[in-house]
Amino acid sequence: MTVGVLTTSFPRHAGDFAGSFVADSVRALAASGVAVEVIAADDGAGAAEGVARPELGAAVRVWRVPLPAAAGPPLFYGEGAPEALERGGAGVWAQAAAFWAGLCERLRDRAGRWAAVQAHWLVPCGLAARGCLPALPLTVHAHSGDVALLERLPAGPALARYVSRGAADLLFASEDLRARFGRLAGGVVGRVMPRQPLPIVPVDPARRLAARHSLRFDGPTLLSVGRLVPIKGFDVLVRAAAMTRHHGGAPSVVILGDGPERERLAALARRLGVPLRLPGFVQRQDVSRWMTAADLYVQPSRRLATGRTEGLPVATLEALSLGVPVVASATGGLAELPHAAPRLRLVPADDAAALAAVLAA
């Protein structure tokens, strides 16, 4: 059996965080014994079609939808498609139109081999699957930016009703997203993505010390993971660390990932005197070593002016499962996590002073 997976972004190489949660879903599908064909946006590199991805599963192949070159920021693999579309511009909308046309073309070419389809993001992937593949069993995953985009579109309610009528299963990253989509669709539909219990995997103290030594973690170290984009709130973390310095803690900040905010974050840290390390992309399988070496994992995500929030960052769940103390913003799916000090503490989003108070405690 072959399952098709539609997505806007998908990891372009090992260690790429863009669409990594979709890759985790594909890995789980492949482990269940099915073949998986992924259709995702290209990043301009001109990737070949049907590329095998053995690190995700022996029967996983990826097709890319080519996009026209743009003078401005890319639609995908940059700050985020919803934000890029919000700013507009001919180049961005040309990329959006090209992706829609290319996605539909790929569906016509590949879908005859599929027994089912999974679409990540309500728009455009869920909408394309609903319109092009009405006879196939369909699961649509809503992560956050797609719901926020529908809320801003004049035709959002009509599109929400169209997708919800045709989807066999609608999965939402949080109850908040499910309720917001329900207000658009005229009734609560779908379900929240099932969450497995988060058992703590004990970390050998010797292994932790070895990791700290190899990574050069000499003093108190705060770690975070994700694309360097505004919704992640990493600037809030840097500001909070600067406030904590005044309490004598002087923590170092390490952020794994890359993105358009890199230079701005580095400049902010220099101005505030915060020791900041930006190692860039780290292999996914090596992230746990960085986590176990850190003193605290911080997920300082914010709600954007567009209404977009985080779904439920995978890195936060991984840190919790490793027994690393976590501080996160009370926003999006993060606000719905069961929490109890000292394992998980929630703070108001976009509030550097509140985060600093917890860091200094």
N, C-alpha and C positions, 0 to 999 in steps of 0.2 A: 504494500500500500504506500502511496506517495501523498504527502500533505504539502500544500503550498503555503508559504508564509510571506505576507506582504508587509513592507515596512518602509519608512522614509530613510532612516539611518540604520546602518548595520556596521559592526566593527570591520575596518578595512585591513587590519592586521592584528596579530596577537598583541594584547596589551592596550588596544584602542578602547576607550571608554564610551565612544559614541555608539548608542544602541546596544550597549553590553547586556542590558536586561533582556533584549530580544534574543541575543545570542544564548543567554542562559535558558530561555524557553525552547530554542531550537535544539540545544544540547539535550534537554530533557525529552523532547519528542524523539530524537534520534536514539536515545538510550532505550526507549520503549519498543524499538524494533521497526520503526517506519522510516522510509526514505523522505528526505525533506528538500524541497526546492525553494530557495529564498529569492525574492525579487526586491531589490532595494535601490536607492538612488546612488549614482556614481558621484565621486567628488571631483571630477575633472581629470582623473588619472587615466581614464580610458581602459578600465579593467576588462579582461577577456570574459567572454560569456561562459557560464557553466563551470565556474572555478570550484574545484573540490576544496573543502575545508575540513580535513581529517581531524583537526584538533577539536572540532565540534561533534564529529561523528563520521563513521566510515561512509555513510550514504547521504552526506550533506553537500549540496552544490548551491552556488550563488550566482545569480544573474543581476547585472547592474543596468539601470536605466540611465543612459547618457543625458547630460544636461549641457546647455550652451554656456560658453564662457561668459562671465559677468564682470563688469568693471567694478562693481561694489561688492559687499559681503556676499558670500554664498548663501543659498537658501537653506541648504543642509550642511551639517558638519561645522557650523560656525556657532554663533550665539544661540540660535534656535529658530526654527521656521516661523513659529507664531510671531516672534519679535521682528524678524525680517519682513514678513508680510505687513505687519503693523506700520513699519516705516515706509513701505511701498517702494516705488521706483520701477521703471520699465524693465530693468534687468532682472529684478526679483520676480516680477510677475511673468516674465518670459520663461524663467526657470520653472515656475509653478505650472505653467501651461505645458511646457515640454515634459515635465515629469508625469503629468496626468495622461498625456498622449502616449508617452513611452510605456507607462504602467499598463494602460489598456492594451497596447500592442503586445506586450509580454504576456498578458493574461490570455489573449487569443491564441498565442503561440504555445504556451505551456499548460494551460489549465485542463486540456483534454486528458492529461495523464493523471490528474489529481482526484483523490477520493474525498478530500475535504480541504478547507482553506481557513487559515488564521490570519487576521488582519490586525496589525498594531497601529493604533491611532484611528479614531473614528473618521477623521478627514485628513488626507484624501483616501487612505487605504480601505477603510471600512465602506466608504461610499462607492469606491470602484468595485470592490468585491460584490457589494449588494446589487449594483447595476449590471455588471458584466457576467456574474456567475450566480444567477438567481436559483439555480437548481442544486448547487452544492451546499452541503452542511457548512455553516459559517460561524466562526467565533471571532468576535471583535473585542480587542483589548483597548480600553480607554485609559490613558496615562495621566493627563492633566491639561497639557497645552491644547489638545484637541477640543476638550470641553470649553475651555476659555475662549477659543477661537469661535466656536459655534455661538457662544453667548454674545459675541460682538457682531456677528454677521446678521444682516436684516433677514436673510433666509434661514437663519440658524434653527428656529423651531420646526420649520418644514423639513429641513434636512435631518434633524434629530428624529422626527416621526418616521421618515422614510427608512433610515438605517435601522431603527428599533423594530419596525414591522418585519423586516426581512432577515434579521440576524437570528440564528438558532440560539446564540448565547452571547450576552453582553457582559463583559467582565470589567470592573472598575477598580482602580488602585486604592480607592478609599470610599467610605460611606458618604463623605462630603461630595465627592465627584458624582456619585450615583444620584444623590438628591438634586444636585444642580442640573444634571442631564434630565432627570425626571421632570423638572420644572419646564424645560424646553419641550420635552416630548409629550407633555400633557398627562403624565402619570409615571410613577416610579417603576422602572423596569430593570432587568438584569440582576447581577449580584456582585458583591465585592470579591475580589480575587482571594481565594482561600489562603490563609496564612498558617504555616506549620508552626508548632511550638518552637521556641528558641532555646534549646538546651545549651548549657554552657559546656564547652569543651575545655577541660583544664589545660593550662599551658605550663609546661615544665619550666620551673624557675631558671634552670641552667640554659634552656633554649632561649628564654627571654633575655638573659644577660648576654648570650652570644650574639643575639640579634642586635641588641643595643650597641655592642662593641663594633660589629661589622658595619652598622649604619651610622656610627659616630653620633649616637644620642648621648651627650655628656651630662645634660641637665634636664630639668622638667621640659617635656616635649608634648605639644599638642599636634594631633594628626587629623587631616581631613582628606577626602578623596572625591574627585569629580571633575567634570569639565570646568575650565575657568571662565564661567559665564555669570552674569548678574544674579540669576535666580538662586545660585548656590550660596550667595551671601558671604563669600570669603573675605570681602572687604570689612564686613562686620567682625569677623574673627580677628583680623589684623588689628582693628581698632580696640577690640576688647583686650587683646594681648598687651597692647600699649598701656591701657588703663591698669592692667594687672601688674605691670612692671613697677608702677608707683606703689604697689603694696609689697614690693620686694621679691615677687615670684619670678620675674624675668623669664617667662617661658619662651622656648623656641617654637616656631610654627612650621610644620611641614605639610605641604599640599601636593598630593599625587594627582597628576593629570595635566592637561594643557588646554589652551583655548585663547580667545581674543582678549581676555582680561589680564593676561600674563604680565605685560609691561606695566599696566596701571597698578596691579597689586605689588609688584616689585618696587615701584616708585613710592607707593604709600608706605610700605614697610621701611624703606630707607628714611623717609621723612619723619616717621614716628619712632625710629630706632628699634624696630622689632626684628629679631633674627628670623629671617624667612628663607626656607629652602623650597625650591620648586623643581623637583627632579624630573618633571615631565611624565611621559607615559611610563608606567611600570607594568610588567607582565601580570596579568590577572592572578596567576597562581602564586605570585610573589607578594601580593598585597597583604596577605595575612601575616607575613614576617614583619612588615612595617607596622602593622596594627599591634601585634604583641609586644613590639619594642617601645611603643608610645605609652605615655602616662594617661592620656585621655584622648578619646576620639570625639570630635566636634562636628556636628552637621548644622551649620548656621543658615539654613535655607530661608528665603523670604518669599512673600507674596508680591508679585509684580503689579504695577499699576494696571495692567491689562486684565488682572484677575487670575493669572496663571499661578499655580502653586506646584510644589513638588508632589509627585505621586507617593512613592515610598522607596527612597534610595536603597539599592541593594547593599551598598557599602555599610550603611547603618546597621542593617540586619546582620551582616557578617561580623562587624565589631561586637555586637551584642552576643552573638553565638560564641565568640572567642573569650568572652568574659571581660572585655576591655570596658572600663567605665565610659559611658556615652552622655554627652550633653547635646541636645538637639532643639531646634526651634519648634514651637507648638503651632505648626502650620501644615496644611495638606494631610497626607497620610501619616506623617510623623506624629501629629497630634492625637491620632487614634491608637498609637502603640500603648500597650499596658506598661506603665512605668512605676518604678519605685526606686528611691535612692538606696544605695549609691549606683545601682546598675544603669539606670537611665533617668536623667533629669531633663525636664522640658523648661524652656525659657521663652519669653515673648519674642516673636520674630522681629528682626531689624532693630534690635535694642542692644547696642554694644555694652551699655552700662549694666544691664541685667545679666548679660553673658559674663562680663568681667567679674561681677559679684559672685557668680557660681565658680568661676575659675579660681578666684582668690580664696574660696572657702576651704 
